Amino acid sequence: MDRENSRIFSKTEKMKMLYEAKAEDVEFSAAEADHEDLEAQARAIEADKRQLHEIMKKE
């Protein structure tokens, strides 16, 4: 990490970067979700957490 260019991002800024990195063009309907859909959603949430961790680590 370069100290001259280092910056501490707020949680809002980090979440914004994460959402910008995600290309989400599928709608999710909880009412029509089956077990596999719920598992996929849980995996996506975990992947988002890992991605946010990587974004924070780079900063």
N, CA, C, O and CB atoms as a CASP TS submission, in Angstrom:
PFRMAT TS
TARGET T0000
AUTHOR 0000-0000-0000
METHOD Language model
MODEL 1
PARENT N/A
ATOM      1  N   MET     1       0.853  -1.180   0.000  1.00  0.00           N
ATOM      2  CA  MET     1       0.000   0.000   0.000  1.00  0.00           C
ATOM      3  C   MET     1       0.894   1.238   0.000  1.00  0.00           C
ATOM      4  O   MET     1       1.812   1.341   0.813  1.00  0.00           O
ATOM      5  CB  MET     1      -0.968   0.001   1.230  1.00  0.00           C
ATOM      6  N   ASP     2       0.638   2.142  -0.876  1.00  0.00           N
ATOM      7  CA  ASP     2       1.398   3.371  -1.022  1.00  0.00           C
ATOM      8  C   ASP     2       0.865   4.405  -0.028  1.00  0.00           C
ATOM      9  O   ASP     2      -0.294   4.812  -0.115  1.00  0.00           O
ATOM     10  CB  ASP     2       1.320   3.906  -2.482  1.00  0.00           C
ATOM     11  N   ARG     3       1.692   4.819   0.897  1.00  0.00           N
ATOM     12  CA  ARG     3       1.232   5.757   1.937  1.00  0.00           C
ATOM     13  C   ARG     3       0.800   7.094   1.364  1.00  0.00           C
ATOM     14  O   ARG     3      -0.126   7.718   1.881  1.00  0.00           O
ATOM     15  CB  ARG     3       2.326   5.983   2.960  1.00  0.00           C
ATOM     16  N   GLU     4       1.459   7.544   0.302  1.00  0.00           N
ATOM     17  CA  GLU     4       1.110   8.838  -0.290  1.00  0.00           C
ATOM     18  C   GLU     4      -0.283   8.816  -0.900  1.00  0.00           C
ATOM     19  O   GLU     4      -0.993   9.822  -0.867  1.00  0.00           O
ATOM     20  CB  GLU     4       2.133   9.227  -1.352  1.00  0.00           C
ATOM     21  N   ASN     5      -0.676   7.684  -1.453  1.00  0.00           N
ATOM     22  CA  ASN     5      -1.982   7.572  -2.107  1.00  0.00           C
ATOM     23  C   ASN     5      -2.992   6.804  -1.264  1.00  0.00           C
ATOM     24  O   ASN     5      -4.089   6.504  -1.735  1.00  0.00           O
ATOM     25  CB  ASN     5      -1.830   6.896  -3.453  1.00  0.00           C
ATOM     26  N   SER     6      -2.638   6.486  -0.033  1.00  0.00           N
ATOM     27  CA  SER     6      -3.547   5.703   0.798  1.00  0.00           C
ATOM     28  C   SER     6      -4.688   6.582   1.293  1.00  0.00           C
ATOM     29  O   SER     6      -4.533   7.781   1.524  1.00  0.00           O
ATOM     30  CB  SER     6      -2.795   5.073   1.989  1.00  0.00           C
ATOM     31  N   ARG     7      -5.815   5.950   1.442  1.00  0.00           N
ATOM     32  CA  ARG     7      -7.005   6.655   1.895  1.00  0.00           C
ATOM     33  C   ARG     7      -7.866   5.677   2.674  1.00  0.00           C
ATOM     34  O   ARG     7      -7.981   4.514   2.287  1.00  0.00           O
ATOM     35  CB  ARG     7      -7.793   7.271   0.699  1.00  0.00           C
ATOM     36  N   ILE     8      -8.459   6.117   3.739  1.00  0.00           N
ATOM     37  CA  ILE     8      -9.368   5.268   4.502  1.00  0.00           C
ATOM     38  C   ILE     8     -10.778   5.519   3.993  1.00  0.00           C
ATOM     39  O   ILE     8     -11.290   6.637   4.055  1.00  0.00           O
ATOM     40  CB  ILE     8      -9.261   5.545   6.042  1.00  0.00           C
ATOM     41  N   PHE     9     -11.397   4.455   3.488  1.00  0.00           N
ATOM     42  CA  PHE     9     -12.743   4.560   2.952  1.00  0.00           C
ATOM     43  C   PHE     9     -13.766   4.265   4.046  1.00  0.00           C
ATOM     44  O   PHE     9     -13.544   3.419   4.912  1.00  0.00           O
ATOM     45  CB  PHE     9     -12.929   3.602   1.762  1.00  0.00           C
ATOM     46  N   SER    10     -14.880   4.972   3.988  1.00  0.00           N
ATOM     47  CA  SER    10     -15.961   4.710   4.935  1.00  0.00           C
ATOM     48  C   SER    10     -16.661   3.415   4.536  1.00  0.00           C
ATOM     49  O   SER    10     -16.480   2.925   3.422  1.00  0.00           O
ATOM     50  CB  SER    10     -16.972   5.898   4.980  1.00  0.00           C
ATOM     51  N   LYS    11     -17.444   2.875   5.427  1.00  0.00           N
ATOM     52  CA  LYS    11     -18.185   1.653   5.129  1.00  0.00           C
ATOM     53  C   LYS    11     -19.116   1.880   3.940  1.00  0.00           C
ATOM     54  O   LYS    11     -19.284   0.990   3.106  1.00  0.00           O
ATOM     55  CB  LYS    11     -18.988   1.189   6.363  1.00  0.00           C
ATOM     56  N   THR    12     -19.714   3.050   3.860  1.00  0.00           N
ATOM     57  CA  THR    12     -20.610   3.376   2.746  1.00  0.00           C
ATOM     58  C   THR    12     -19.846   3.360   1.431  1.00  0.00           C
ATOM     59  O   THR    12     -20.332   2.818   0.438  1.00  0.00           O
ATOM     60  CB  THR    12     -21.271   4.752   2.962  1.00  0.00           C
ATOM     61  N   GLU    13     -18.659   3.946   1.415  1.00  0.00           N
ATOM     62  CA  GLU    13     -17.858   3.958   0.196  1.00  0.00           C
ATOM     63  C   GLU    13     -17.450   2.547  -0.216  1.00  0.00           C
ATOM     64  O   GLU    13     -17.451   2.213  -1.401  1.00  0.00           O
ATOM     65  CB  GLU    13     -16.619   4.825   0.387  1.00  0.00           C
ATOM     66  N   LYS    14     -17.104   1.723   0.768  1.00  0.00           N
ATOM     67  CA  LYS    14     -16.721   0.337   0.478  1.00  0.00           C
ATOM     68  C   LYS    14     -17.898  -0.445  -0.095  1.00  0.00           C
ATOM     69  O   LYS    14     -17.741  -1.203  -1.052  1.00  0.00           O
ATOM     70  CB  LYS    14     -16.198  -0.354   1.747  1.00  0.00           C
ATOM     71  N   MET    15     -19.071  -0.259   0.493  1.00  0.00           N
ATOM     72  CA  MET    15     -20.256  -0.958  -0.006  1.00  0.00           C
ATOM     73  C   MET    15     -20.608  -0.471  -1.409  1.00  0.00           C
ATOM     74  O   MET    15     -21.039  -1.256  -2.253  1.00  0.00           O
ATOM     75  CB  MET    15     -21.453  -0.753   0.949  1.00  0.00           C
ATOM     76  N   LYS    16     -20.426   0.811  -1.653  1.00  0.00           N
ATOM     77  CA  LYS    16     -20.694   1.367  -2.973  1.00  0.00           C
ATOM     78  C   LYS    16     -19.765   0.750  -4.016  1.00  0.00           C
ATOM     79  O   LYS    16     -20.201   0.413  -5.117  1.00  0.00           O
ATOM     80  CB  LYS    16     -20.535   2.893  -2.955  1.00  0.00           C
ATOM     81  N   MET    17     -18.490   0.603  -3.671  1.00  0.00           N
ATOM     82  CA  MET    17     -17.532  -0.029  -4.578  1.00  0.00           C
ATOM     83  C   MET    17     -17.940  -1.473  -4.857  1.00  0.00           C
ATOM     84  O   MET    17     -17.845  -1.949  -5.988  1.00  0.00           O
ATOM     85  CB  MET    17     -16.106   0.020  -3.986  1.00  0.00           C
ATOM     86  N   LEU    18     -18.392  -2.157  -3.820  1.00  0.00           N
ATOM     87  CA  LEU    18     -18.815  -3.544  -3.986  1.00  0.00           C
ATOM     88  C   LEU    18     -20.008  -3.642  -4.918  1.00  0.00           C
ATOM     89  O   LEU    18     -20.028  -4.484  -5.815  1.00  0.00           O
ATOM     90  CB  LEU    18     -19.154  -4.164  -2.636  1.00  0.00           C
ATOM     91  N   TYR    19     -21.005  -2.787  -4.713  1.00  0.00           N
ATOM     92  CA  TYR    19     -22.191  -2.825  -5.561  1.00  0.00           C
ATOM     93  C   TYR    19     -21.872  -2.441  -6.995  1.00  0.00           C
ATOM     94  O   TYR    19     -22.474  -2.968  -7.931  1.00  0.00           O
ATOM     95  CB  TYR    19     -23.257  -1.904  -5.008  1.00  0.00           C
ATOM     96  N   GLU    20     -20.927  -1.527  -7.172  1.00  0.00           N
ATOM     97  CA  GLU    20     -20.524  -1.147  -8.525  1.00  0.00           C
ATOM     98  C   GLU    20     -19.801  -2.296  -9.207  1.00  0.00           C
ATOM     99  O   GLU    20     -19.889  -2.452 -10.425  1.00  0.00           O
ATOM    100  CB  GLU    20     -19.629   0.099  -8.495  1.00  0.00           C
ATOM    101  N   ALA    21     -19.090  -3.099  -8.430  1.00  0.00           N
ATOM    102  CA  ALA    21     -18.355  -4.235  -8.992  1.00  0.00           C
ATOM    103  C   ALA    21     -19.284  -5.375  -9.367  1.00  0.00           C
ATOM    104  O   ALA    21     -18.946  -6.207 -10.209  1.00  0.00           O
ATOM    105  CB  ALA    21     -17.310  -4.728  -8.003  1.00  0.00           C
ATOM    106  N   LYS    22     -20.435  -5.415  -8.755  1.00  0.00           N
ATOM    107  CA  LYS    22     -21.420  -6.474  -9.014  1.00  0.00           C
ATOM    108  C   LYS    22     -22.292  -6.094 -10.200  1.00  0.00           C
ATOM    109  O   LYS    22     -22.842  -4.993 -10.246  1.00  0.00           O
ATOM    110  CB  LYS    22     -22.297  -6.731  -7.763  1.00  0.00           C
ATOM    111  N   ALA    23     -22.417  -6.990 -11.144  1.00  0.00           N
ATOM    112  CA  ALA    23     -23.334  -6.755 -12.263  1.00  0.00           C
ATOM    113  C   ALA    23     -24.587  -7.574 -11.977  1.00  0.00           C
ATOM    114  O   ALA    23     -24.619  -8.782 -12.215  1.00  0.00           O
ATOM    115  CB  ALA    23     -22.683  -7.149 -13.662  1.00  0.00           C
ATOM    116  N   GLU    24     -25.588  -6.927 -11.482  1.00  0.00           N
ATOM    117  CA  GLU    24     -26.788  -7.635 -11.063  1.00  0.00           C
ATOM    118  C   GLU    24     -27.943  -7.288 -11.989  1.00  0.00           C
ATOM    119  O   GLU    24     -28.519  -6.203 -11.899  1.00  0.00           O
ATOM    120  CB  GLU    24     -27.143  -7.296  -9.605  1.00  0.00           C
ATOM    121  N   ASP    25     -28.282  -8.227 -12.891  1.00  0.00           N
ATOM    122  CA  ASP    25     -29.400  -7.963 -13.779  1.00  0.00           C
ATOM    123  C   ASP    25     -30.448  -9.062 -13.699  1.00  0.00           C
ATOM    124  O   ASP    25     -31.197  -9.279 -14.651  1.00  0.00           O
ATOM    125  CB  ASP    25     -28.912  -7.812 -15.204  1.00  0.00           C
ATOM    126  N   VAL    26     -30.503  -9.748 -12.580  1.00  0.00           N
ATOM    127  CA  VAL    26     -31.498 -10.789 -12.365  1.00  0.00           C
ATOM    128  C   VAL    26     -32.331 -10.402 -11.148  1.00  0.00           C
ATOM    129  O   VAL    26     -31.789 -10.038 -10.105  1.00  0.00           O
ATOM    130  CB  VAL    26     -30.825 -12.191 -12.170  1.00  0.00           C
ATOM    131  N   GLU    27     -33.639 -10.483 -11.289  1.00  0.00           N
ATOM    132  CA  GLU    27     -34.508 -10.194 -10.153  1.00  0.00           C
ATOM    133  C   GLU    27     -34.684 -11.465  -9.328  1.00  0.00           C
ATOM    134  O   GLU    27     -34.736 -12.568  -9.872  1.00  0.00           O
ATOM    135  CB  GLU    27     -35.887  -9.644 -10.627  1.00  0.00           C
ATOM    136  N   PHE    28     -34.773 -11.302  -8.033  1.00  0.00           N
ATOM    137  CA  PHE    28     -34.944 -12.433  -7.124  1.00  0.00           C
ATOM    138  C   PHE    28     -36.310 -12.331  -6.465  1.00  0.00           C
ATOM    139  O   PHE    28     -36.664 -11.305  -5.885  1.00  0.00           O
ATOM    140  CB  PHE    28     -33.815 -12.472  -6.053  1.00  0.00           C
ATOM    141  N   SER    29     -37.063 -13.409  -6.565  1.00  0.00           N
ATOM    142  CA  SER    29     -38.374 -13.457  -5.935  1.00  0.00           C
ATOM    143  C   SER    29     -38.327 -14.470  -4.797  1.00  0.00           C
ATOM    144  O   SER    29     -38.270 -15.676  -5.038  1.00  0.00           O
ATOM    145  CB  SER    29     -39.484 -13.824  -6.968  1.00  0.00           C
ATOM    146  N   ALA    30     -38.351 -13.986  -3.568  1.00  0.00           N
ATOM    147  CA  ALA    30     -38.308 -14.873  -2.410  1.00  0.00           C
ATOM    148  C   ALA    30     -39.511 -15.811  -2.386  1.00  0.00           C
ATOM    149  O   ALA    30     -39.404 -16.946  -1.922  1.00  0.00           O
ATOM    150  CB  ALA    30     -38.252 -14.058  -1.120  1.00  0.00           C
ATOM    151  N   ALA    31     -40.648 -15.347  -2.880  1.00  0.00           N
ATOM    152  CA  ALA    31     -41.861 -16.162  -2.875  1.00  0.00           C
ATOM    153  C   ALA    31     -41.732 -17.374  -3.801  1.00  0.00           C
ATOM    154  O   ALA    31     -42.338 -18.415  -3.548  1.00  0.00           O
ATOM    155  CB  ALA    31     -43.063 -15.316  -3.289  1.00  0.00           C
ATOM    156  N   GLU    32     -40.942 -17.241  -4.875  1.00  0.00           N
ATOM    157  CA  GLU    32     -40.806 -18.330  -5.832  1.00  0.00           C
ATOM    158  C   GLU    32     -39.481 -19.069  -5.707  1.00  0.00           C
ATOM    159  O   GLU    32     -39.187 -19.952  -6.512  1.00  0.00           O
ATOM    160  CB  GLU    32     -40.953 -17.801  -7.224  1.00  0.00           C
ATOM    161  N   ALA    33     -38.691 -18.721  -4.720  1.00  0.00           N
ATOM    162  CA  ALA    33     -37.373 -19.338  -4.552  1.00  0.00           C
ATOM    163  C   ALA    33     -37.494 -20.750  -4.003  1.00  0.00           C
ATOM    164  O   ALA    33     -38.295 -21.020  -3.108  1.00  0.00           O
ATOM    165  CB  ALA    33     -36.500 -18.492  -3.627  1.00  0.00           C
ATOM    166  N   ASP    34     -36.675 -21.654  -4.562  1.00  0.00           N
ATOM    167  CA  ASP    34     -36.611 -22.995  -4.008  1.00  0.00           C
ATOM    168  C   ASP    34     -35.323 -23.122  -3.195  1.00  0.00           C
ATOM    169  O   ASP    34     -34.584 -22.150  -3.035  1.00  0.00           O
ATOM    170  CB  ASP    34     -36.678 -24.074  -5.135  1.00  0.00           C
ATOM    171  N   HIS    35     -35.061 -24.315  -2.689  1.00  0.00           N
ATOM    172  CA  HIS    35     -33.898 -24.540  -1.832  1.00  0.00           C
ATOM    173  C   HIS    35     -32.599 -24.175  -2.550  1.00  0.00           C
ATOM    174  O   HIS    35     -31.718 -23.561  -1.948  1.00  0.00           O
ATOM    175  CB  HIS    35     -33.851 -26.002  -1.375  1.00  0.00           C
ATOM    176  N   GLU    36     -32.467 -24.540  -3.820  1.00  0.00           N
ATOM    177  CA  GLU    36     -31.254 -24.235  -4.578  1.00  0.00           C
ATOM    178  C   GLU    36     -31.070 -22.718  -4.749  1.00  0.00           C
ATOM    179  O   GLU    36     -29.949 -22.214  -4.693  1.00  0.00           O
ATOM    180  CB  GLU    36     -31.304 -24.921  -5.956  1.00  0.00           C
ATOM    181  N   ASP    37     -32.165 -22.008  -4.956  1.00  0.00           N
ATOM    182  CA  ASP    37     -32.088 -20.545  -5.079  1.00  0.00           C
ATOM    183  C   ASP    37     -31.581 -19.919  -3.782  1.00  0.00           C
ATOM    184  O   ASP    37     -30.752 -19.009  -3.806  1.00  0.00           O
ATOM    185  CB  ASP    37     -33.470 -19.957  -5.445  1.00  0.00           C
ATOM    186  N   LEU    38     -32.080 -20.410  -2.659  1.00  0.00           N
ATOM    187  CA  LEU    38     -31.664 -19.877  -1.364  1.00  0.00           C
ATOM    188  C   LEU    38     -30.194 -20.181  -1.088  1.00  0.00           C
ATOM    189  O   LEU    38     -29.476 -19.353  -0.527  1.00  0.00           O
ATOM    190  CB  LEU    38     -32.537 -20.454  -0.247  1.00  0.00           C
ATOM    191  N   GLU    39     -29.746 -21.389  -1.491  1.00  0.00           N
ATOM    192  CA  GLU    39     -28.334 -21.729  -1.333  1.00  0.00           C
ATOM    193  C   GLU    39     -27.468 -20.829  -2.205  1.00  0.00           C
ATOM    194  O   GLU    39     -26.413 -20.367  -1.770  1.00  0.00           O
ATOM    195  CB  GLU    39     -28.090 -23.207  -1.686  1.00  0.00           C
ATOM    196  N   ALA    40     -27.911 -20.580  -3.428  1.00  0.00           N
ATOM    197  CA  ALA    40     -27.160 -19.706  -4.334  1.00  0.00           C
ATOM    198  C   ALA    40     -27.082 -18.290  -3.778  1.00  0.00           C
ATOM    199  O   ALA    40     -26.047 -17.631  -3.883  1.00  0.00           O
ATOM    200  CB  ALA    40     -27.806 -19.690  -5.730  1.00  0.00           C
ATOM    201  N   GLN    41     -28.167 -17.830  -3.194  1.00  0.00           N
ATOM    202  CA  GLN    41     -28.170 -16.485  -2.609  1.00  0.00           C
ATOM    203  C   GLN    41     -27.189 -16.418  -1.437  1.00  0.00           C
ATOM    204  O   GLN    41     -26.474 -15.429  -1.282  1.00  0.00           O
ATOM    205  CB  GLN    41     -29.597 -16.094  -2.141  1.00  0.00           C
ATOM    206  N   ALA    42     -27.156 -17.462  -0.618  1.00  0.00           N
ATOM    207  CA  ALA    42     -26.223 -17.499   0.516  1.00  0.00           C
ATOM    208  C   ALA    42     -24.772 -17.501   0.012  1.00  0.00           C
ATOM    209  O   ALA    42     -23.917 -16.823   0.582  1.00  0.00           O
ATOM    210  CB  ALA    42     -26.491 -18.751   1.401  1.00  0.00           C
ATOM    211  N   ARG    43     -24.497 -18.264  -1.056  1.00  0.00           N
ATOM    212  CA  ARG    43     -23.152 -18.273  -1.630  1.00  0.00           C
ATOM    213  C   ARG    43     -22.788 -16.897  -2.184  1.00  0.00           C
ATOM    214  O   ARG    43     -21.645 -16.459  -2.052  1.00  0.00           O
ATOM    215  CB  ARG    43     -23.049 -19.335  -2.737  1.00  0.00           C
ATOM    216  N   ALA    44     -23.744 -16.219  -2.797  1.00  0.00           N
ATOM    217  CA  ALA    44     -23.493 -14.882  -3.343  1.00  0.00           C
ATOM    218  C   ALA    44     -23.172 -13.889  -2.232  1.00  0.00           C
ATOM    219  O   ALA    44     -22.295 -13.040  -2.392  1.00  0.00           O
ATOM    220  CB  ALA    44     -24.705 -14.394  -4.150  1.00  0.00           C
ATOM    221  N   ILE    45     -23.864 -13.990  -1.125  1.00  0.00           N
ATOM    222  CA  ILE    45     -23.608 -13.102   0.014  1.00  0.00           C
ATOM    223  C   ILE    45     -22.192 -13.335   0.544  1.00  0.00           C
ATOM    224  O   ILE    45     -21.478 -12.380   0.851  1.00  0.00           O
ATOM    225  CB  ILE    45     -24.656 -13.333   1.141  1.00  0.00           C
ATOM    226  N   GLU    46     -21.788 -14.599   0.651  1.00  0.00           N
ATOM    227  CA  GLU    46     -20.439 -14.921   1.118  1.00  0.00           C
ATOM    228  C   GLU    46     -19.390 -14.416   0.125  1.00  0.00           C
ATOM    229  O   GLU    46     -18.337 -13.922   0.531  1.00  0.00           O
ATOM    230  CB  GLU    46     -20.288 -16.444   1.327  1.00  0.00           C
ATOM    231  N   ALA    47     -19.671 -14.536  -1.156  1.00  0.00           N
ATOM    232  CA  ALA    47     -18.748 -14.036  -2.179  1.00  0.00           C
ATOM    233  C   ALA    47     -18.622 -12.515  -2.084  1.00  0.00           C
ATOM    234  O   ALA    47     -17.530 -11.969  -2.244  1.00  0.00           O
ATOM    235  CB  ALA    47     -19.227 -14.448  -3.593  1.00  0.00           C
ATOM    236  N   ASP    48     -19.724 -11.840  -1.826  1.00  0.00           N
ATOM    237  CA  ASP    48     -19.701 -10.384  -1.659  1.00  0.00           C
ATOM    238  C   ASP    48     -18.813  -9.990  -0.480  1.00  0.00           C
ATOM    239  O   ASP    48     -18.059  -9.020  -0.557  1.00  0.00           O
ATOM    240  CB  ASP    48     -21.131  -9.839  -1.454  1.00  0.00           C
ATOM    241  N   LYS    49     -18.910 -10.746   0.607  1.00  0.00           N
ATOM    242  CA  LYS    49     -18.089 -10.466   1.783  1.00  0.00           C
ATOM    243  C   LYS    49     -16.612 -10.631   1.451  1.00  0.00           C
ATOM    244  O   LYS    49     -15.784  -9.815   1.856  1.00  0.00           O
ATOM    245  CB  LYS    49     -18.481 -11.390   2.950  1.00  0.00           C
ATOM    246  N   ARG    50     -16.279 -11.707   0.700  1.00  0.00           N
ATOM    247  CA  ARG    50     -14.889 -11.927   0.308  1.00  0.00           C
ATOM    248  C   ARG    50     -14.411 -10.802  -0.610  1.00  0.00           C
ATOM    249  O   ARG    50     -13.287 -10.321  -0.472  1.00  0.00           O
ATOM    250  CB  ARG    50     -14.733 -13.294  -0.390  1.00  0.00           C
ATOM    251  N   GLN    51     -15.263 -10.385  -1.544  1.00  0.00           N
ATOM    252  CA  GLN    51     -14.905  -9.310  -2.470  1.00  0.00           C
ATOM    253  C   GLN    51     -14.667  -8.006  -1.712  1.00  0.00           C
ATOM    254  O   GLN    51     -13.707  -7.290  -1.999  1.00  0.00           O
ATOM    255  CB  GLN    51     -16.009  -9.117  -3.528  1.00  0.00           C
ATOM    256  N   LEU    52     -15.520  -7.697  -0.759  1.00  0.00           N
ATOM    257  CA  LEU    52     -15.359  -6.489   0.049  1.00  0.00           C
ATOM    258  C   LEU    52     -14.050  -6.556   0.822  1.00  0.00           C
ATOM    259  O   LEU    52     -13.343  -5.556   0.947  1.00  0.00           O
ATOM    260  CB  LEU    52     -16.552  -6.310   1.018  1.00  0.00           C
ATOM    261  N   HIS    53     -13.728  -7.742   1.341  1.00  0.00           N
ATOM    262  CA  HIS    53     -12.471  -7.921   2.059  1.00  0.00           C
ATOM    263  C   HIS    53     -11.297  -7.646   1.134  1.00  0.00           C
ATOM    264  O   HIS    53     -10.332  -7.002   1.545  1.00  0.00           O
ATOM    265  CB  HIS    53     -12.373  -9.340   2.642  1.00  0.00           C
ATOM    266  N   GLU    54     -11.358  -8.120  -0.109  1.00  0.00           N
ATOM    267  CA  GLU    54     -10.286  -7.868  -1.078  1.00  0.00           C
ATOM    268  C   GLU    54     -10.178  -6.390  -1.414  1.00  0.00           C
ATOM    269  O   GLU    54      -9.068  -5.873  -1.544  1.00  0.00           O
ATOM    270  CB  GLU    54     -10.521  -8.672  -2.354  1.00  0.00           C
ATOM    271  N   ILE    55     -11.298  -5.699  -1.556  1.00  0.00           N
ATOM    272  CA  ILE    55     -11.286  -4.264  -1.837  1.00  0.00           C
ATOM    273  C   ILE    55     -10.624  -3.522  -0.680  1.00  0.00           C
ATOM    274  O   ILE    55      -9.804  -2.628  -0.892  1.00  0.00           O
ATOM    275  CB  ILE    55     -12.726  -3.733  -2.075  1.00  0.00           C
ATOM    276  N   MET    56     -10.984  -3.897   0.536  1.00  0.00           N
ATOM    277  CA  MET    56     -10.414  -3.240   1.717  1.00  0.00           C
ATOM    278  C   MET    56      -8.930  -3.530   1.827  1.00  0.00           C
ATOM    279  O   MET    56      -8.149  -2.658   2.206  1.00  0.00           O
ATOM    280  CB  MET    56     -11.135  -3.694   2.992  1.00  0.00           C
ATOM    281  N   LYS    57      -8.538  -4.756   1.498  1.00  0.00           N
ATOM    282  CA  LYS    57      -7.132  -5.155   1.596  1.00  0.00           C
ATOM    283  C   LYS    57      -6.263  -4.374   0.609  1.00  0.00           C
ATOM    284  O   LYS    57      -5.119  -4.040   0.916  1.00  0.00           O
ATOM    285  CB  LYS    57      -6.989  -6.664   1.344  1.00  0.00           C
ATOM    286  N   LYS    58      -6.806  -4.085  -0.575  1.00  0.00           N
ATOM    287  CA  LYS    58      -6.060  -3.330  -1.583  1.00  0.00           C
ATOM    288  C   LYS    58      -5.843  -1.897  -1.153  1.00  0.00           C
ATOM    289  O   LYS    58      -4.852  -1.272  -1.531  1.00  0.00           O
ATOM    290  CB  LYS    58      -6.784  -3.362  -2.915  1.00  0.00           C
ATOM    291  N   GLU    59      -6.763  -1.374  -0.367  1.00  0.00           N
ATOM    292  CA  GLU    59      -6.668   0.018   0.087  1.00  0.00           C
ATOM    293  C   GLU    59      -5.791   0.025   1.299  1.00  0.00           C
ATOM    294  O   GLU    59      -5.549   1.083   1.879  1.00  0.00           O
ATOM    295  CB  GLU    59      -8.069   0.640   0.400  1.00  0.00           C
TER
END
